[in-house]
């Protein structure tokens, strides 16, 4: 029977996984309501609570309607 134990020397570290703050900002056209309102992470769409990280402002317009929004992402996981 094969072992299912993961060798920590060869396994990818959790820190190597892409963080929400490293994901490029999308355009304002593709945002969900909660993302545009600053209530959800811009990368993974999880609900934000304390420790959210400000990512900047995304810009967009549709006709005469301004779609600009301040966007936030999840904080780095505690290790």
N, CA, C and O atoms as CSV, one atom per row, in Angstrom:
chain,resi,resn,atom,element,x,y,z
A,1,UNK,N,N,0.846,-1.170,0.000
A,1,UNK,CA,C,0.000,0.000,0.000
A,1,UNK,C,C,0.894,1.237,0.000
A,1,UNK,O,O,1.844,1.313,0.778
A,2,UNK,N,N,0.599,2.197,-0.859
A,2,UNK,CA,C,1.414,3.403,-0.986
A,2,UNK,C,C,1.145,4.353,0.174
A,2,UNK,O,O,0.032,4.423,0.695
A,3,UNK,N,N,2.167,5.068,0.559
A,3,UNK,CA,C,2.043,6.026,1.648
A,3,UNK,C,C,1.419,7.315,1.127
A,3,UNK,O,O,1.727,7.759,0.021
A,4,UNK,N,N,0.540,7.914,1.931
A,4,UNK,CA,C,-0.085,9.179,1.548
A,4,UNK,C,C,0.548,10.353,2.280
A,4,UNK,O,O,0.049,11.475,2.208
A,5,UNK,N,N,1.631,10.099,2.974
A,5,UNK,CA,C,2.305,11.160,3.721
A,5,UNK,C,C,2.981,12.127,2.752
A,5,UNK,O,O,3.601,11.704,1.777
A,6,UNK,N,N,2.860,13.422,3.022
A,6,UNK,CA,C,3.441,14.458,2.173
A,6,UNK,C,C,4.786,14.856,2.759
A,6,UNK,O,O,4.889,15.169,3.945
A,7,UNK,N,N,5.811,14.844,1.924
A,7,UNK,CA,C,7.142,15.253,2.359
A,7,UNK,C,C,7.199,16.777,2.364
A,7,UNK,O,O,7.024,17.386,1.309
A,8,UNK,N,N,7.440,17.426,3.526
A,8,UNK,CA,C,7.463,18.890,3.569
A,8,UNK,C,C,8.598,19.503,2.769
A,8,UNK,O,O,8.535,20.684,2.428
A,9,UNK,N,N,9.626,18.740,2.464
A,9,UNK,CA,C,10.745,19.258,1.679
A,9,UNK,C,C,10.373,19.452,0.213
A,9,UNK,O,O,10.850,20.384,-0.434
A,10,UNK,N,N,9.525,18.575,-0.307
A,10,UNK,CA,C,9.187,18.632,-1.731
A,10,UNK,C,C,7.791,19.194,-1.991
A,10,UNK,O,O,7.482,19.559,-3.125
A,11,UNK,N,N,6.946,19.269,-0.970
A,11,UNK,CA,C,5.588,19.786,-1.154
A,11,UNK,C,C,5.625,21.299,-1.310
A,11,UNK,O,O,6.426,21.963,-0.652
A,12,UNK,N,N,4.772,21.861,-2.170
A,12,UNK,CA,C,4.729,23.322,-2.297
A,12,UNK,C,C,4.219,23.951,-1.007
A,12,UNK,O,O,3.259,23.468,-0.407
A,13,UNK,N,N,4.848,24.999,-0.598
A,13,UNK,CA,C,4.452,25.693,0.629
A,13,UNK,C,C,3.198,26.515,0.385
A,13,UNK,O,O,2.923,26.937,-0.738
A,14,UNK,N,N,2.444,26.736,1.449
A,14,UNK,CA,C,1.222,27.553,1.332
A,14,UNK,C,C,1.569,28.979,0.933
A,14,UNK,O,O,0.767,29.656,0.290
A,15,UNK,N,N,2.752,29.437,1.306
A,15,UNK,CA,C,3.159,30.792,0.960
A,15,UNK,C,C,3.417,30.943,-0.535
A,15,UNK,O,O,3.412,32.060,-1.053
A,16,UNK,N,N,3.642,29.831,-1.234
A,16,UNK,CA,C,3.888,29.881,-2.678
A,16,UNK,C,C,2.592,29.961,-3.476
A,16,UNK,O,O,2.615,30.299,-4.660
A,17,UNK,N,N,1.472,29.656,-2.846
A,17,UNK,CA,C,0.193,29.743,-3.533
A,17,UNK,C,C,-0.108,31.218,-3.808
A,17,UNK,O,O,0.262,32.078,-3.008
A,18,UNK,N,N,-0.764,31.522,-4.911
A,18,UNK,CA,C,-1.054,32.938,-5.199
A,18,UNK,C,C,-1.954,33.533,-4.123
A,18,UNK,O,O,-2.959,32.937,-3.733
A,19,UNK,N,N,-1.584,34.694,-3.661
A,19,UNK,CA,C,-2.370,35.396,-2.655
A,19,UNK,C,C,-3.379,36.289,-3.357
A,19,UNK,O,O,-3.166,36.701,-4.497
A,20,UNK,N,N,-4.462,36.582,-2.683
A,20,UNK,CA,C,-5.500,37.439,-3.266
A,20,UNK,C,C,-4.933,38.810,-3.624
A,20,UNK,O,O,-5.354,39.409,-4.613
A,21,UNK,N,N,-3.990,39.311,-2.841
A,21,UNK,CA,C,-3.442,40.641,-3.117
A,21,UNK,C,C,-2.520,40.644,-4.339
A,21,UNK,O,O,-2.163,41.716,-4.826
A,22,UNK,N,N,-2.128,39.473,-4.843
A,22,UNK,CA,C,-1.248,39.400,-6.004
A,22,UNK,C,C,-1.994,39.249,-7.323
A,22,UNK,O,O,-1.388,39.348,-8.390
A,23,UNK,N,N,-3.293,39.011,-7.265
A,23,UNK,CA,C,-4.096,38.826,-8.474
A,23,UNK,C,C,-4.287,40.182,-9.150
A,23,UNK,O,O,-4.601,41.161,-8.473
A,24,UNK,N,N,-4.103,40.263,-10.478
A,24,UNK,CA,C,-4.291,41.547,-11.174
A,24,UNK,C,C,-5.727,42.062,-11.039
A,24,UNK,O,O,-6.678,41.284,-10.962
A,25,UNK,N,N,-5.857,43.363,-11.012
A,25,UNK,CA,C,-7.185,43.971,-10.890
A,25,UNK,C,C,-7.981,43.792,-12.184
A,25,UNK,O,O,-7.451,44.013,-13.273
A,26,UNK,N,N,-9.249,43.394,-12.072
A,26,UNK,CA,C,-10.096,43.289,-13.262
A,26,UNK,C,C,-10.654,44.653,-13.637
A,26,UNK,O,O,-10.417,45.641,-12.942
A,27,UNK,N,N,-11.385,44.703,-14.722
A,27,UNK,CA,C,-12.068,45.948,-15.064
A,27,UNK,C,C,-13.319,46.055,-14.200
A,27,UNK,O,O,-13.756,45.071,-13.603
A,28,UNK,N,N,-13.877,47.220,-14.139
A,28,UNK,CA,C,-15.079,47.433,-13.330
A,28,UNK,C,C,-16.293,46.714,-13.918
A,28,UNK,O,O,-17.276,46.499,-13.210
A,29,UNK,N,N,-16.244,46.340,-15.193
A,29,UNK,CA,C,-17.384,45.700,-15.857
A,29,UNK,C,C,-17.654,44.296,-15.343
A,29,UNK,O,O,-18.797,43.841,-15.382
A,30,UNK,N,N,-16.632,43.598,-14.864
A,30,UNK,CA,C,-16.817,42.209,-14.446
A,30,UNK,C,C,-17.030,42.009,-12.963
A,30,UNK,O,O,-17.007,40.873,-12.490
A,31,UNK,N,N,-17.239,43.086,-12.211
A,31,UNK,CA,C,-17.374,42.957,-10.768
A,31,UNK,C,C,-18.771,42.513,-10.357
A,31,UNK,O,O,-19.767,42.911,-10.962
A,32,UNK,N,N,-18.829,41.685,-9.326
A,32,UNK,CA,C,-20.113,41.350,-8.704
A,32,UNK,C,C,-20.525,42.539,-7.838
A,32,UNK,O,O,-19.700,43.397,-7.525
A,33,UNK,N,N,-21.791,42.588,-7.454
A,33,UNK,CA,C,-22.277,43.706,-6.647
A,33,UNK,C,C,-21.478,43.861,-5.363
A,33,UNK,O,O,-21.080,44.971,-5.007
A,34,UNK,N,N,-21.242,42.749,-4.663
A,34,UNK,CA,C,-20.523,42.812,-3.388
A,34,UNK,C,C,-19.069,43.249,-3.573
A,34,UNK,O,O,-18.516,43.934,-2.713
A,35,UNK,N,N,-18.452,42.862,-4.677
A,35,UNK,CA,C,-17.079,43.301,-4.949
A,35,UNK,C,C,-17.038,44.804,-5.213
A,35,UNK,O,O,-16.155,45.495,-4.704
A,36,UNK,N,N,-17.962,45.306,-5.986
A,36,UNK,CA,C,-17.998,46.732,-6.304
A,36,UNK,C,C,-18.326,47.579,-5.075
A,36,UNK,O,O,-17.912,48.735,-4.985
A,37,UNK,N,N,-19.070,47.002,-4.130
A,37,UNK,CA,C,-19.440,47.723,-2.915
A,37,UNK,C,C,-18.373,47.600,-1.826
A,37,UNK,O,O,-18.483,48.238,-0.780
A,38,UNK,N,N,-17.339,46.782,-2.065
A,38,UNK,CA,C,-16.279,46.621,-1.076
A,38,UNK,C,C,-16.595,45.614,0.005
A,38,UNK,O,O,-15.943,45.610,1.049
A,39,UNK,N,N,-17.580,44.759,-0.217
A,39,UNK,CA,C,-17.959,43.761,0.783
A,39,UNK,C,C,-17.391,42.381,0.487
A,39,UNK,O,O,-17.457,41.493,1.338
A,40,UNK,N,N,-16.825,42.183,-0.721
A,40,UNK,CA,C,-16.285,40.879,-1.090
A,40,UNK,C,C,-14.896,41.048,-1.702
A,40,UNK,O,O,-14.579,42.088,-2.279
A,41,UNK,N,N,-14.084,40.014,-1.565
A,41,UNK,CA,C,-12.719,40.031,-2.097
A,41,UNK,C,C,-12.743,40.138,-3.620
A,41,UNK,O,O,-13.546,39.486,-4.287
A,42,UNK,N,N,-11.868,40.955,-4.147
A,42,UNK,CA,C,-11.800,41.176,-5.586
A,42,UNK,C,C,-11.290,39.932,-6.332
A,42,UNK,O,O,-11.583,39.756,-7.515
A,43,UNK,N,N,-10.525,39.070,-5.639
A,43,UNK,CA,C,-9.931,37.899,-6.288
A,43,UNK,C,C,-10.767,36.632,-6.111
A,43,UNK,O,O,-11.025,35.916,-7.078
A,44,UNK,N,N,-11.191,36.356,-4.872
A,44,UNK,CA,C,-11.862,35.078,-4.611
A,44,UNK,C,C,-13.350,35.220,-4.285
A,44,UNK,O,O,-14.043,34.214,-4.135
A,45,UNK,N,N,-13.845,36.443,-4.174
A,45,UNK,CA,C,-15.255,36.750,-3.938
A,45,UNK,C,C,-15.751,36.313,-2.558
A,45,UNK,O,O,-16.959,36.247,-2.335
A,46,UNK,N,N,-14.829,36.012,-1.621
A,46,UNK,CA,C,-15.252,35.696,-0.259
A,46,UNK,C,C,-15.645,36.984,0.467
A,46,UNK,O,O,-15.121,38.059,0.175
A,47,UNK,N,N,-16.569,36.860,1.410
A,47,UNK,CA,C,-17.010,38.028,2.168
A,47,UNK,C,C,-15.855,38.540,3.030
A,47,UNK,O,O,-15.155,37.762,3.678
A,48,UNK,N,N,-15.670,39.862,3.026
A,48,UNK,CA,C,-14.595,40.476,3.796
A,48,UNK,C,C,-15.086,40.860,5.179
A,48,UNK,O,O,-16.236,41.258,5.364
A,49,UNK,N,N,-14.191,40.733,6.143
A,49,UNK,CA,C,-14.485,41.183,7.503
A,49,UNK,C,C,-13.339,42.100,7.919
A,49,UNK,O,O,-13.058,43.075,7.223
A,50,UNK,N,N,-12.691,41.821,9.004
A,50,UNK,CA,C,-11.599,42.673,9.464
A,50,UNK,C,C,-10.305,42.330,8.728
A,50,UNK,O,O,-10.109,41.197,8.289
A,51,UNK,N,N,-9.444,43.305,8.603
A,51,UNK,CA,C,-8.133,43.087,8.006
A,51,UNK,C,C,-8.097,43.138,6.494
A,51,UNK,O,O,-7.078,42.779,5.903
A,52,UNK,N,N,-9.166,43.568,5.841
A,52,UNK,CA,C,-9.186,43.635,4.374
A,52,UNK,C,C,-8.097,44.589,3.885
A,52,UNK,O,O,-7.793,45.588,4.538
A,53,UNK,N,N,-7.519,44.270,2.737
A,53,UNK,CA,C,-6.421,45.050,2.165
A,53,UNK,C,C,-6.941,45.860,0.975
A,53,UNK,O,O,-7.526,45.306,0.044
A,54,UNK,N,N,-6.722,47.169,1.015
A,54,UNK,CA,C,-7.150,48.036,-0.085
A,54,UNK,C,C,-6.259,47.781,-1.297
A,54,UNK,O,O,-5.035,47.850,-1.193
A,55,UNK,N,N,-6.869,47.487,-2.451
A,55,UNK,CA,C,-6.118,47.195,-3.661
A,55,UNK,C,C,-6.059,48.361,-4.628
A,55,UNK,O,O,-5.163,48.412,-5.470
A,56,UNK,N,N,-6.978,49.285,-4.530
A,56,UNK,CA,C,-6.968,50.415,-5.443
A,56,UNK,C,C,-8.347,50.685,-6.005
A,56,UNK,O,O,-9.368,50.312,-5.427
A,57,UNK,N,N,-8.344,51.338,-7.138
A,57,UNK,CA,C,-9.598,51.736,-7.784
A,57,UNK,C,C,-9.623,51.160,-9.193
A,57,UNK,O,O,-8.635,51.236,-9.923
A,58,UNK,N,N,-10.750,50.589,-9.564
A,58,UNK,CA,C,-10.948,50.118,-10.936
A,58,UNK,C,C,-11.907,51.080,-11.620
A,58,UNK,O,O,-12.791,51.654,-10.984
A,59,UNK,N,N,-11.722,51.246,-12.911
A,59,UNK,CA,C,-12.472,52.255,-13.654
A,59,UNK,C,C,-13.289,51.612,-14.765
A,59,UNK,O,O,-12.883,50.621,-15.373
A,60,UNK,N,N,-14.430,52.193,-15.008
A,60,UNK,CA,C,-15.267,51.740,-16.100
A,60,UNK,C,C,-16.484,52.629,-16.232
A,60,UNK,O,O,-16.855,53.357,-15.311
A,61,UNK,N,N,-17.079,52.553,-17.372
A,61,UNK,CA,C,-18.314,53.300,-17.605
A,61,UNK,C,C,-19.144,52.543,-18.625
A,61,UNK,O,O,-18.621,51.821,-19.474
A,62,UNK,N,N,-20.434,52.724,-18.519
A,62,UNK,CA,C,-21.356,52.138,-19.485
A,62,UNK,C,C,-22.324,53.232,-19.870
A,62,UNK,O,O,-23.240,53.568,-19.120
A,63,UNK,N,N,-22.110,53.781,-21.045
A,63,UNK,CA,C,-22.885,54.935,-21.464
A,63,UNK,C,C,-22.543,56.114,-20.574
A,63,UNK,O,O,-21.375,56.485,-20.459
A,64,UNK,N,N,-23.533,56.697,-19.952
A,64,UNK,CA,C,-23.296,57.831,-19.059
A,64,UNK,C,C,-23.108,57.385,-17.605
A,64,UNK,O,O,-22.930,58.223,-16.722
A,65,UNK,N,N,-23.147,56.084,-17.352
A,65,UNK,CA,C,-23.064,55.568,-15.983
A,65,UNK,C,C,-21.611,55.280,-15.596
A,65,UNK,O,O,-20.894,54.573,-16.305
A,66,UNK,N,N,-21.200,55.829,-14.479
A,66,UNK,CA,C,-19.854,55.643,-13.961
A,66,UNK,C,C,-19.822,54.348,-13.141
A,66,UNK,O,O,-20.612,54.185,-12.212
A,67,UNK,N,N,-18.919,53.434,-13.478
A,67,UNK,CA,C,-18.807,52.151,-12.776
A,67,UNK,C,C,-17.563,52.079,-11.888
A,67,UNK,O,O,-17.239,51.002,-11.386
A,68,UNK,N,N,-16.860,53.196,-11.681
A,68,UNK,CA,C,-15.644,53.191,-10.868
A,68,UNK,C,C,-15.936,52.646,-9.471
A,68,UNK,O,O,-17.000,52.899,-8.907
A,69,UNK,N,N,-14.970,51.888,-8.914
A,69,UNK,CA,C,-15.162,51.308,-7.587
A,69,UNK,C,C,-13.816,51.151,-6.888
A,69,UNK,O,O,-12.803,50.860,-7.523
A,70,UNK,N,N,-13.820,51.347,-5.575
A,70,UNK,CA,C,-12.670,51.006,-4.750
A,70,UNK,C,C,-12.772,49.520,-4.450
A,70,UNK,O,O,-13.838,49.036,-4.069
A,71,UNK,N,N,-11.672,48.790,-4.618
A,71,UNK,CA,C,-11.716,47.341,-4.438
A,71,UNK,C,C,-10.779,46.902,-3.324
A,71,UNK,O,O,-9.759,47.537,-3.056
A,72,UNK,N,N,-11.149,45.804,-2.685
A,72,UNK,CA,C,-10.449,45.265,-1.522
A,72,UNK,C,C,-10.198,43.781,-1.737
A,72,UNK,O,O,-10.835,43.146,-2.577
A,73,UNK,N,N,-9.261,43.235,-0.967
A,73,UNK,CA,C,-8.996,41.796,-1.043
A,73,UNK,C,C,-8.794,41.224,0.357
A,73,UNK,O,O,-8.721,41.959,1.341
A,74,UNK,N,N,-8.707,39.907,0.425
A,74,UNK,CA,C,-8.509,39.202,1.691
A,74,UNK,C,C,-7.133,39.523,2.269
A,74,UNK,O,O,-6.184,39.773,1.525
A,75,UNK,N,N,-7.031,39.514,3.596
A,75,UNK,CA,C,-5.710,39.672,4.193
A,75,UNK,C,C,-4.892,38.402,3.980
A,75,UNK,O,O,-5.445,37.352,3.654
A,76,UNK,N,N,-3.586,38.497,4.163
A,76,UNK,CA,C,-2.743,37.307,4.061
A,76,UNK,C,C,-3.109,36.329,5.183
A,76,UNK,O,O,-3.404,36.748,6.302
A,77,UNK,N,N,-3.087,35.025,4.879
A,77,UNK,CA,C,-3.418,34.056,5.926
A,77,UNK,C,C,-2.372,34.070,7.032
A,77,UNK,O,O,-1.186,34.286,6.781
A,78,UNK,N,N,-2.821,33.842,8.237
A,78,UNK,CA,C,-1.919,33.794,9.388
A,78,UNK,C,C,-1.226,32.441,9.391
A,78,UNK,O,O,-1.879,31.400,9.311
A,79,UNK,N,N,0.082,32.458,9.483
A,79,UNK,CA,C,0.818,31.184,9.494
A,79,UNK,C,C,1.377,30.879,10.846
A,79,UNK,O,O,2.022,29.847,11.029
